[in-house]
Each structure stands twice: as C-alpha cells, then as structure tokens.
C-alpha cells in the first residue's frame, strides 16, 4: 500500500511540472530564434561593410520567415520554428506609403539605411504560443543589433 502511495505522489509531481517544462522549452526556442535572427542581421551588415551592398534582408510575417538576398536572388531562407511567429517589423527601405515594406539594408559603415539615404533603424517582433515577445532591435545611427524583452521606444 505504501509503495502505491509513493508512486502516485511521484506521478503527481511529474504531472504538475509538465506545463512548466513545456513553457520553458518554448521560451528557449523563442530566444534561440531571436539570436539566430541577430546573427543573420549581423552577417548582412558585415557583407555591407565589406563592400557588397547588394545584400539585404526581407522579412515575411505572413509565412513566418525571412530571406537574405543578394540582389534579387535568395541567398538564404530561414523559416521560424513551429510555435514561433514573426509578428511584425517596422523596416521601410523603399519608403512605401504604408510605412513598412519589411526590407532592411545596411550602408558601407554598417548603418541601417533607406533607399533615399536616411539612416533609420527598426525592430522585428517575434512571439511564441504563450504570447511571450522578444524584439530584435537595430539602432538607427550605430547599426547595433540586439535582442530585448521590452518593446523599443518609438
């Protein structure tokens, strides 16, 4: 009888920790996705600093992916893992009327730049199925790329 009580207690403990465990896994997946995105942004930035300004990054919030492009050709396509959503960006390289074309390009100094030459940074919002958000932020003047759990100030 005592063995059955102990086994039931152990099972109850494992069952109570299961939701916490899955939430931690989803949070880790969100952080890994954001840091991979930062690495890809820095790669495009480095290509630009090295003089290959044809590289750009195009975010696709509808399909939860982003593309590294050289000219019109895709150099690399990254799909976000299941349960991670690319919510939005505020990048507007082409100066489109709706203030967002989801395209980012850097100049020869590694600064985020628009087609008209203005230095304008921005951010990408990603979230997991528990509505936990992370923001990949590109600073407008320095081009610094970082991840933050707080939304950038406007």
N, C-alpha and C positions, 0 to 999 in steps of 0.2 A: 504494500500500500504506500509506504514512504517513497519507494522508487517512482511510482506513478505520479505522486505529487511533485517530486523534484523534476521529472521530465516535463510535466505540464508547466511548471514555473519557468523552466528554461525556454520552452516553446513560446510562452507568453512574452518573455523578454525579447526574443528574436523578432517576433511579430511586431512588437511595439517600436523596434528600431528600424524596421524595414522602410517606412516612408522617409525617415530622416536620411537613411543611407542613399535612397534614390535621389533625394533633393540635393545632397552633397555631390553626387555624380553629375547631375545636370548643371550645377554651379561650376564644377570643374570643367565640363565640356564648354560652357559659355566662356570661361576665362581662356581656355586653350584656343578657342575660335578667335577671340579678340586679339590675342597675342600673335596668332598666325597672320591675321589681317595687318597688324602693325609691322610685322616682318616683311610682308609683301609691299606695303606702302613705302617702307624704307628702301626696299630693293628698287622700286620705280624711281624713288628720289635719288638713289645712288647712280642709276643709269643716266638720269638727267644731269647730275653733277659731272659725270664722265663725258658729257657732250652728246649723248644720244637722246635728244629731246623729243624724239618721236614716240617715246613710251608714255602711256597714260593708264589710268585705272578707271574702269567703268563699273559702277555698282548697279545691280539689278534686284531691287527689293521685291519684285513680283515673283521671281524664281529663286530667291534666297541664294544668290551667287554674286561673284564679282570676277571681272576679266582684266587681266593685264594685257595691254595691247601695244604692239609696235606698229604704228601707222594704223592701217585698217585691219591688220591681221591679229588674231588672238595668239598671244604668247603663252598664256596660262589661264585656265578657267578653274576657279575654286568654288565648289558648292558647299554651303554651310551644312553641318551635320544635322540629322533629323532632330527636331525639337528646338532648334536654334533658328530664329527668324532675323533677317536683315530688315529692320523696321523702316528706317528712313535715312537719308543723307540730306545735307543742305549744300552740296557742291554744285556749282553752276559755271562750268568752264565756258560754255558758248553764250553766256548771258541771255538765256532763254527767258521769255516773258513770264513764265510761271515760277521763276526764281530757283529752279532746280532741274538740272539735267543729269545729275548723278555721275559727272565726269570730273576727274581730278588729274591735273598735270603740274609738274614742277619745272622751274626755270633752271638755268645753269648754276645757280647758287643754292639750289635745293629748297627754294621757297615755293609755296603753292601759288599758282598764277592762273588768271583767267586769260581768255583769248585776247582781250583788249590790253593786257599787260598789268592789270591791277593785281596786287598781292592780297588774296582773300583765302583764308583758311576755311575750316568747317569741321564737321563731325559725321560719324556714322553711328547709328544706334542699333544695337543687337540685343535680343532678349531670349530667354528660354521659356519653357512651357509653364513655369511658375511665376512669370512676369517679373523676373529679376533682369534688370537692364545693365548693360555696360556701354560706354561711349568711347569710341576711338576718335581722338581729337587731333587735328592738325593745326598747329598755331600759324597764324597768318603771316607774321613777319619772319620768324626764325625757321619755320618749317618743322619744328619739333613735333614728333608723333608720339602720342602716349595714350594709355587706357585709364579711364576714370569711372567710378561708380556713380558719380554725380553728373547731371547734365551740364554742359558748358553754359556759361552765362552769355546772353545774347549780345 
